[in-house]
Amino acid sequence: MTLLKIARMGHPVLLKTAEEIADPTSRDIGRLLEDMVETMEDATGVGLAAPQVYEGKRVIIFKSPRERGEEDAADSDFSPLTALINPEFEPLDDELAVGWEGCLSIPGMTGAVPRYSRIVYRGYAPNGQAVEREATNFHSRVVQHEIDHLDGVLFPMRMTDLSMLTFNEELKNFMEYAMEQNAGEQNAGEQDGNPDEVDA
């Protein structure tokens, strides 16, 4: 296995639509997936798409560990390390949740991004078997984030309020400021911008 270089925002490979894979079981795809797993783990990420390692192919890996969620959460909130080839998803309802996202291709920054809370995703496992699964909450978010990479979309392009894009080391200060602003707005009878909507 090989550690791969991660493309950063600004490189054209991150803005292109990735190509579908004709044979999910090919040896080249298997090697790519092994290298992607090693690269993601080394970078302490929870997801990685092939374009992020300069490969314009519709291949993603992701995980949603149980320790990220609450004990009484649904099974659909969690996922073991999963490789998905030619993935796609559809929302199960119109509910959107705003949550903080980072990206290995945009190191050091975090933004508040609206995503569907419940989706079903489909694709193929490396053995060629069809995969279909429901995902909720963080699991849903990470899958949508990685599929976006296959369509040339980075998380800031999904943001509806760029004032909620911050450097990681400033996130605590930003959250304190947002809470103070929200308290002032509630005292004035305004309800917009409630930070409780942000799944930090």
SULTA-V733594 format. One line per field, one symbol per residue. ss: DSSP state (h for helix, s for strand, l for the rest). burial: I if it has 9 or more other C-alpha atoms within 8 Angstrom, else O. A space follows every 10 residues. Layout:
# SULTA-V733594
ss=???
burial=???
This chain:
# SULTA-V733594
ss=llllllllll lhhhhlllsl llllllhhhh hhhhhhhhhh hhllllsssh hhhlllslss sssslhhhll llllhhhlss ssssssssss sllllsssss slllllllss sssssslsss ssssllllls sssssshhhh hhhhhhhhhh llllhhhhll lhhhssshhh hhhhhhhhhh hhhhhhhlll llllhhhssl
burial=OOIOOIIIOO OOIIIIOIOO IOOIIOOOII IOIIIIIIII IOOOIIIIII IIIIOIIIII IIIIIIOOIO OOOOOIIIIO OOIIIIIOIO IOOOOOIIII IIIIIIOOII IIIIIIIIII IIIIIIOIOO IOOIIIIIII IIIIIIIIII IIIIIIOIIO OOOOIIIOOO IOOIOOOIIO OIOOIIOOOO OOOOOOIIOO
